Amino acid sequence: MNKLPLRAGVIGASGYAGQELVQLLARHPSIRLAFATSESGAGKPLPGGGRYVSVNDAPFDSVDVVFSCLPTGESGAWALRAAEAGVLSIDLSSDLRDPASGAVYGLPELWRDEIRNARLIANPGCYPTSALLALAPAVRAGIVDLTRPVIVDAASGVTGAGRTPRRDLLFGEVAEDFRAYGVGNKHRHVPEIALGLSRVGGEAPSFIFTPHLLPVRRGILETIYLPLTESLSVEAAFELWSSTYADEPFVEIETEGLPTLRSVVGRNVVSVGFAAIDVEQPTLLVVAAIDNLLKGAAGQALQNANIALGLAETEGLLL
């Protein structure tokens, strides 16, 4: 491992995920922020000290890790450029999540061993992170009824759509409203969820994914209707998920009640809970909650960096 402290660069540091990363790095014991880019803010003061620079002036060869937080369609190219400079590169967009990109898919709880030796990491999407972690124990155990689809109803705060101004995300448009979007399995995260389920182990179930826009700033809550081959009590579900994630510092299995946004916002965790459903065919209700800007973006990116750089996985992430 290189001499501490290590140095990091953040591309797109004025976006929501980029801002979150800058804040996380400010309190990280082993990594220091060396540069942060913003095209609109180049030359302007950076919160906490220093100034934003243009991405074209970013000194990739002077850092140990680069986080690329630009919008999808732009971010991946810069992440690849950073990797070509010989540093650990982590892309927070969806540009490199296809295996053909050569990037390692960075969901630590499922594929930590691959991350340890990676130099190019595709950070998972926020919706897929919570869906895959919620479903993986059941898929691996082979208890999902493959003749019925898994139903995933997901709701996200508006920061999940990024910071680029859009009329449909104005306060006056989202306040006191609740709406579905990307319906009919048309959301861009559907292929990512499908690919992740195919890699978990066991036969991947079909699913229907419906995202919704919540009139809140941050957080994701996913309500999952999980068809089972035979009845499973809440107590048995707790045992299965708890044993699967027994050594995971960022997975919490609720012993009582169901997760809420309030319990996860500001924390790099996924919280999972269960409820029985009194219907004719065996079905388990699984609820998962994350902070879309932490475990769904910046926090998970730093978790991946810690692993790949040989640091303690929890460094800078436990409040």
N, C-alpha and C positions, 0 to 999 in steps of 0.2 A: 504493500500500500504506500502511496505517496506520503510525503511529509505533511503533517497537519499544521495549520488548517488547510483544507482543500479549497479550491476556488471554483465558483460557479458563475455562469452567465445565463440570463433569462431573456429570450427573444419574445417580443410582444408583451412587455412587462406592464403596459397600461391597461390591458384587458383584465377581466375579472379573475381568471385563473392566474395570470401573470402577477397581478397585484397580491394575490394570496401567497404565491411562491416567494415573492420579495419579503413579505412579512414572516413567513416560516423561516427563511434563511437568516433573517435578522436575529433570530434567537437560537439558531442551530449551533451546537457546541463545536462542531468539527468542519463546517463549511462556511466560507465567507462569500458574499456576493461581490464579484469582480466587475461585472457590467450588467446593465439592463437596457434593452432597446425599446424605443417607441418612435415611430416616424412622426407622429403628430406632436410628440413632446420632446424631440431631440434638442438638447441644450438646456432644457428646463430642469429645475431641481427634482431629484428623486426623493420620495419620502424616506426619511432615515439617513439622508446624506448622499452626496454625489449627484450626478446628473445623468439623465437619459442620453443615450447615443443612438445614432442611426444604425440599423442592422448592417449596413454596408461598411460601417467602421468597427464592427464588433471583433475583438481580438480572440478568435476561437482558439488559436494555438497557445494562449496564455492561461487557459483554465483546465480544470479536470472534468467538468461536466457542463453540458449545455441543455437547458430546457427550452423547447420551442412551443410557444403558446399562441401562435398566430392562428387565424381562422383556417378551417379545412379548405384545402385547395392552394394554400400558401405555405403552411407550416412544415409539411413533410420535406419539401425541397431544401429548406434551411436546416432541418434536422439532419438530412443526408450530407449537406455541406459540412456541418459540424463534425459528423462522424468521419468524413474524409480527412478532416484536420487531425484525426487521431485521438479525439476525446470521447468520453461517454456521452451519448446523445439520446435524449428522451423527448419524444414528440407527443404532445397532448391532444393533437387533432386526430381525426379518423383517417388521415392520409396513408398511414403505414400499417394499418391493422390487418390488411390482407397478407397472408403468409408469403405471397409472392414478393413482397417488399424486402424480405430478408430480415425484418425486425422481429425481435422477440416480443410476444404479447405479455405485457407486464401486469398480470394479476397474481400477486405474490402468494396468496393463500392456496392457489391451485397449481402454479407453475414456477415456484421459487427457484428450483434448481437450474432452470433455463436462464433465469434473470441473473444469477450469480456470475455467469461467464459472458454476459451480453455486453456489447458495446453500442448497440442501437436498439432502443426499446420503444414499442408503441404502447403508450398509456391507454388503458381501456376507457370506453365511454362510461358516463355516469349511470345511465339506465342499465347497460349490460353488467356493470360491476355488481349492482344489487341483485339483479335477476340471476346471474350465474352463481353467486355465492349462496343465494337462497335456495336454488334448485339442485346444486351439485350433490349434496348428500343423498337425496332421494334418487337421482339418476344413477349414481354410482352403486347404490344398494339394489337397484333393479326393481323398485317397488312402484314405479310410475306405470299406470295403465296406458299403454301406447295406442289403444284404440280410441282414446279421447284426447282432445287437445288440452294442453295447459293454458289457462286463461290468465294473462298478466295485465292488470289494470294499474297503470303507473301515473303518478302526478308529480310535476316538478315546479319549483319556483322559477321565476322569470330569468334569473341569472344563467340558467342552463342554456339559454338561447344566445349568450354572448353579449358583448357591450356595444356592438354596432347598432346605431339608431334604427328602429323600425316602428312604423306607425302602429302595428297591431300589438306592440309591446309597451306602448305609452301607458302611464298610470291610468289615464281616463278610459283606456280600452280594456285593461285587465282587472281593475278594481271592481269588487262586488260582482265578479263573473267567474265562471268555471267552465272550461270547454275542452273537448277532445280535439286532437289534431293528428295528422299522419295515420288516419284510421285505415283499416283493411290491410294491416301489415305492410304499410307503405313507408313507415319511418325509417330513416337511414341507419338506425341501430339494429334493425331486424336481422340483416345478414350477420352482423357481429355476434348477436345472441345465438343464432343458429350454429355458427361456426364454433363458438365456445362450448355449447352443449354437446356437439359432436366430438369434442376433444376431452370432455370430462371423464369418460369411461362409461361403459354400458351403452345401450341403444338410446339415441337422442329422441326425445318426444317432439311431436309437433306442438306449436303454440300459436296463440293469438295475442298480439301485443298492441295495446291501445294506450298511448300516452295522453296526458291531460295537462293543461296549463293552470297552475295554482296562482292565485293573486297574492303570493308571498315572495320575498326576495330570494331565499335559498332553501334547499332541502328537497329530497325525493322520498316519496312513500309509494311502495309497490304492494298492491294487494293481489295475491296469487292464489288461484283456485287450482289445486293440484289433484288430478285424478289418480287414484291408487288402485292397485290390484286387489288389495284387501284392506279392511279397516285398520287404522292406526290411531291410537289414542294420543292426546296432546302430550301425555307423560312419556310415551314411547318416542314421539317425535323429538321431544326435548333431549332425550338420551342419545338418539342417533345424531342430531346436529351438534350436540355438545361434544360427543366423542370425536366427530369429524374435525371440529375446530378447537379441540382441547388446548392446543399450544399456540393458538393464534391471538396475539395481543390486540388486534383490531377487529375482532368478531365478537359480538356480544349476543348470547342467546337468552332471551327474556324468560325468567322463571314465572313471572306473574304478569298478566295483561299483554298488551301488544305495543310495539314500538310507536313512537310519535316523532314528529319532526323536532320538537323541543328537546328530545333526549339525545339527538345526534348533531344538531347544528353547532358548528364551532369545534367539532371533534372528528378525527380521522378514523371513524368506525363504521361498520355496518351492524345494525341491530336487527335481530330476527325473532319473531314470535309466532305462535300458533293458536288456532282455534278449531274446534270440531264443527262440522257442518252436518245437520240432520237432513240428509237427502238420501234417495234410494241407492245410488251408487257411491262406493267409498270415495270420499273427497276430503282433503285437508286444506284448511285455509292457512296460508303462510304470508306473513306481512314482514316486509323488509324496509328499513329506512336508512338513508345516508345523507350526509351533507354533500351536495353535488359539486361544491368547490373544493372540498377536502378529499374524502375517500373517493369521490367521483372525479377528481382532477388533480389539484396541486398537492394535496396530502399524499395521495397514492404515488404521484410522480416522485416525491421526495422519499417515500418508502422504497420505491424501486432504486433510486439513486443510492440510498444507504446500503442496500443489498449488493448492488453491483460494485460499489466502491469499497466493500469490505468493512463497513461500519456497522454498528448495532442497528438493527432494523427500526427500532423505536426512537432513535436519536432525533431530537427536534420536533417530535410528534406527540409526545405525552404531555398533557397540560397538568 
